[in-house]
Structures are given as C-alpha cells and as structure tokens.
Amino acid sequence: MDPRGSFLLGGMFLMAATIFAFLSSASTNTQCSSPCVPGDASIMSKKEHGTSHVAAQSNLRWGCDQEPADRICNFNRRYAEHAGYFRQDTSFLANTQDTVSTDNPLEFFDTNTGKLLFTTPKDRSYTEFIAESKTHGWPSFRDTEVNWEYVRVLPNGETVSVDGTHLGHNLPDRTGNRYCINIVSVAGNPVEEGSENAEEEEAGRRRELGEFEEMTMSE
C-alpha cells in the first residue's frame, strides 16, 4: 500500500476512535464524578414555562435583567450570557467584594424558584473565587460550594436545577469539577415555600414575560 494511503487511513481510524471516546464519555457522564449528583434529560422536559414551571423573578439581584435571564434559564440549553457579564454589566462585584468572606459567605438562589443552589467561598477565599471566575468569564464554583439537594449535572455536563433551570456547565480541570454558571441563573431572591404572596408574584411574572410563552426551546 502507498505509505501516504496508510498514513491517511491511520488518521481516519484515530479520528473515529477519538469521536467514539468522546461520545462514550458523554453517555456515561464522566463529567459528574463524586460528589457531583447526576441527572437525566427528563429534568429539562418541556413544562408550563419552557423547561421550568415558573418564570424568572422580576426583581433579580445585582441588577440582572429579567428578560435575558428568563431566556437563558427557561428557553435555552446551549447558550450563555457573554463572558465577563457578571463583572461588566452587573453590580455583583461592587456589592460583594467588601462584605463576603469565609466567615460571611454569599448565597446564590435559583432565578426562578428562589431555592439555594450555591454558597461561596468554601475551602478557599472569596478572593480566590473571584480570581477564578474572572479568568474564565463566569462565576465558577467547586464541589463543596454546590447545594446538591437542588443541583444536577446531565451527561453532557449541562448543570441544571432540579426544577429545570439551565444554570451552566461543568467544565472539569486538573483540580476537579468546576461549575461555570451564568450569574443571571443564580440571581434570584430566596422564596419561602408556601408564602401567601407566592401565587400572586408568579402570576405577575408570567404576565410580564408573556411574550416568551411562544418561544421555541433550544434542543
């Protein structure tokens, strides 16, 4: 056989093996090693409001805009706010850099449901959390900072809430799992379950975001 043909054939086999390895790793959810809690695609099935039962809160923290937050959280599986959004377009850094510490950690709540999803810093300083987040462009959490009661990771690394909120992706590095999260997905205010105003507040949110009811979800 022509040596050049052998080289090309070998390259094709190598490429096929690489693709197979990638698909196999995705199907076995290697992006969710302990203590990460895996989830399945049913979490993100279509519901009353995109992939969620409720719309994004209207009074999001740090000046996050409700409409893009609702799109990213509820009508999206692939896309994210632009890199650096959390530090360039919100008051997040100004409101937290002088108050958050290991003794006074910061809690992040689901933009839709108000459930606690992340708490930082844990096992590091807040300065380290911010430095890593700035480097990657999005808030970046580690395993111990995740509330696994309400957070799941799908086989492709997509990180979601148990209620169907798209949060971001797990992008492991040499030090372990790193959850790269949209600030607009975790800018909610805590909501006490069963509160008297919960239904009224949700009705108002749905009215404000009525135009998104007909949007087609990204698969």
C-alpha positions as CSV (number, residue, x, y, z in Angstrom):
1,M,0.0,0.0,0.0
2,D,1.1,3.5,-0.7
3,P,2.7,4.9,2.5
4,R,0.6,8.0,2.1
5,G,-2.6,5.9,1.9
6,S,-1.6,4.1,5.1
7,F,-1.0,7.4,6.8
8,L,-4.4,8.8,5.8
9,L,-6.1,5.5,6.8
10,G,-4.4,5.6,10.2
11,G,-5.5,9.2,10.7
12,M,-9.1,8.3,9.9
13,F,-9.1,5.5,12.4
14,L,-7.6,7.8,15.0
15,M,-10.3,10.4,14.4
16,A,-13.0,7.8,14.6
17,A,-11.6,6.5,17.9
18,T,-11.4,10.0,19.3
19,I,-15.1,10.7,18.4
20,F,-16.2,7.3,19.8
21,A,-14.3,8.0,23.0
22,F,-15.9,11.4,23.3
23,L,-19.4,10.0,22.8
24,S,-18.8,7.2,25.2
25,S,-17.6,9.5,27.9
26,A,-20.7,11.7,27.4
27,S,-23.1,8.8,27.7
28,T,-21.5,7.6,30.9
29,N,-21.5,11.1,32.5
30,T,-17.8,11.2,33.2
31,Q,-18.3,15.0,33.8
32,C,-20.1,14.1,37.1
33,S,-17.7,12.4,39.4
34,S,-18.4,12.3,43.1
35,P,-19.7,14.3,45.0
36,C,-21.4,15.6,41.9
37,V,-25.0,14.3,41.6
38,P,-26.0,13.2,38.1
39,G,-29.4,13.9,36.5
40,D,-31.2,12.8,33.3
41,A,-32.7,14.6,30.4
42,S,-36.2,14.4,31.9
43,I,-35.4,17.2,34.3
44,M,-35.3,19.6,31.3
45,S,-38.5,18.4,29.6
46,K,-41.0,21.0,28.5
47,K,-43.2,22.4,31.2
48,E,-45.5,25.4,31.7
49,H,-42.8,27.9,31.1
50,G,-40.1,26.5,28.8
51,T,-38.1,23.9,30.8
52,S,-39.5,25.3,34.1
53,H,-42.8,25.5,35.9
54,V,-42.3,29.2,36.7
55,A,-40.8,32.4,35.1
56,A,-37.7,34.3,36.2
57,Q,-38.2,36.6,39.2
58,S,-38.8,40.2,38.3
59,N,-36.5,41.8,41.0
60,L,-33.3,39.9,40.3
61,R,-30.2,40.7,42.4
62,W,-27.2,42.8,41.3
63,G,-29.2,44.5,38.5
64,C,-29.5,41.4,36.3
65,D,-32.1,41.9,33.5
66,Q,-35.2,39.7,33.8
67,E,-35.8,39.1,30.1
68,P,-32.4,37.7,29.1
69,A,-32.3,35.8,32.4
70,D,-35.7,34.2,31.5
71,R,-34.4,33.2,28.1
72,I,-31.2,31.7,29.4
73,C,-32.9,29.9,32.3
74,N,-36.0,28.6,30.7
75,F,-35.7,28.6,26.9
76,N,-32.1,27.5,26.3
77,R,-29.9,24.5,26.6
78,R,-26.7,25.7,25.0
79,Y,-26.1,29.4,25.2
80,A,-24.8,31.7,28.0
81,E,-24.6,35.3,28.9
82,H,-21.5,36.8,27.4
83,A,-18.1,36.3,29.1
84,G,-17.5,38.8,31.8
85,Y,-21.2,39.8,32.1
86,F,-21.1,39.3,35.9
87,R,-18.4,41.9,36.4
88,Q,-19.0,44.3,33.5
89,D,-22.8,44.6,33.4
90,T,-24.0,44.0,37.0
91,S,-23.3,45.4,40.4
92,F,-22.2,42.0,41.6
93,L,-18.5,42.9,42.4
94,A,-19.4,46.3,43.9
95,N,-22.0,44.8,46.2
96,T,-20.0,41.8,47.4
97,Q,-16.2,42.4,47.3
98,D,-16.1,44.2,50.7
99,T,-18.6,42.1,52.6
100,V,-18.2,38.5,51.6
101,S,-15.6,36.3,53.4
102,T,-15.2,32.7,54.7
103,D,-17.0,33.9,57.9
104,N,-19.7,35.7,55.9
105,P,-20.3,33.6,52.7
106,L,-22.5,34.6,49.8
107,E,-25.5,32.5,48.9
108,F,-26.9,32.2,45.3
109,F,-30.5,31.4,44.7
110,D,-32.4,29.9,41.7
111,T,-33.5,32.8,39.5
112,N,-36.9,31.0,39.0
113,T,-37.7,29.3,42.3
114,G,-35.5,31.1,44.8
115,K,-34.0,27.9,46.1
116,L,-30.5,27.9,47.4
117,L,-28.1,26.5,44.8
118,F,-24.5,27.7,45.6
119,T,-22.6,29.1,48.6
120,T,-19.2,30.6,48.3
121,P,-16.4,30.7,49.5
122,K,-15.9,27.2,50.9
123,D,-12.4,25.7,51.2
124,R,-10.9,28.8,49.6
125,S,-11.0,32.6,50.0
126,Y,-13.5,34.9,48.3
127,T,-10.6,36.5,46.5
128,E,-9.7,33.1,45.0
129,F,-13.3,32.6,43.9
130,I,-13.4,35.9,42.2
131,A,-10.0,35.4,40.6
132,E,-11.0,32.1,39.1
133,S,-14.4,33.5,37.9
134,K,-12.7,36.4,36.2
135,T,-10.2,34.1,34.5
136,H,-13.0,32.0,33.0
137,G,-15.5,34.8,32.4
138,W,-18.4,33.3,34.6
139,P,-18.9,32.6,38.3
140,S,-17.0,29.3,38.8
141,F,-18.0,27.1,41.7
142,R,-16.4,24.0,43.2
143,D,-18.0,20.8,44.5
144,T,-18.2,21.9,48.2
145,E,-19.9,25.1,47.1
146,V,-22.8,23.3,45.4
147,N,-26.1,22.5,47.2
148,W,-26.6,19.0,45.8
149,E,-30.2,18.9,47.1
150,Y,-31.2,21.1,44.2
151,V,-28.4,20.9,41.6
152,R,-27.8,18.2,39.0
153,V,-25.3,17.6,36.2
154,L,-26.5,15.9,32.9
155,P,-24.4,13.5,30.8
156,N,-23.1,16.3,28.6
157,G,-22.0,18.4,31.5
158,E,-25.0,20.7,31.5
159,T,-25.7,21.9,35.0
160,V,-29.3,22.5,35.9
161,S,-31.6,22.8,38.9
162,V,-33.9,20.0,39.8
163,D,-36.8,22.3,38.7
164,G,-35.5,22.7,35.2
165,T,-33.5,25.9,35.4
166,H,-30.5,26.0,33.0
167,L,-27.5,27.1,35.1
168,G,-24.4,26.5,33.0
169,H,-21.9,23.6,32.5
170,N,-19.5,21.5,34.5
171,L,-16.0,22.0,32.9
172,P,-13.6,19.9,35.0
173,D,-10.0,20.9,35.1
174,R,-6.9,19.5,36.7
175,T,-8.1,20.4,40.2
176,G,-11.6,18.8,39.8
177,N,-15.1,19.7,38.8
178,R,-15.7,23.4,38.0
179,Y,-19.2,24.6,37.6
180,C,-19.2,27.5,35.2
181,I,-22.6,29.3,35.9
182,N,-24.5,32.2,34.5
183,I,-25.0,34.9,37.0
184,V,-28.4,35.5,35.6
185,S,-29.4,31.9,36.5
186,V,-28.5,32.3,40.2
187,A,-29.6,35.9,40.8
188,G,-32.8,35.0,42.5
189,N,-34.1,36.1,45.8
190,P,-34.9,33.4,48.4
191,V,-38.5,32.5,48.4
192,E,-40.2,30.8,51.3
193,E,-42.2,27.9,50.1
194,G,-45.9,28.3,50.8
195,S,-45.8,32.0,51.3
196,E,-49.1,33.8,50.9
197,N,-47.8,36.0,48.0
198,A,-46.1,33.3,46.0
199,E,-49.0,32.6,43.6
200,E,-49.7,36.4,43.1
201,E,-46.0,37.0,42.4
202,E,-45.8,34.2,39.9
203,A,-48.9,35.4,38.1
204,G,-47.3,38.9,37.7
205,R,-44.0,37.4,36.4
206,R,-45.8,35.3,33.8
207,R,-47.8,38.4,32.7
208,E,-44.6,40.4,32.3
209,L,-42.9,37.6,30.3
210,G,-45.9,36.5,28.3
211,E,-44.0,37.0,25.0
212,F,-41.7,34.2,25.8
213,E,-44.5,31.6,26.2
214,E,-44.4,31.0,22.4
215,M,-40.6,30.8,22.1
216,T,-39.2,27.5,20.8
217,M,-36.8,25.9,23.2
218,S,-33.3,25.0,22.0
219,E,-32.9,21.3,22.0
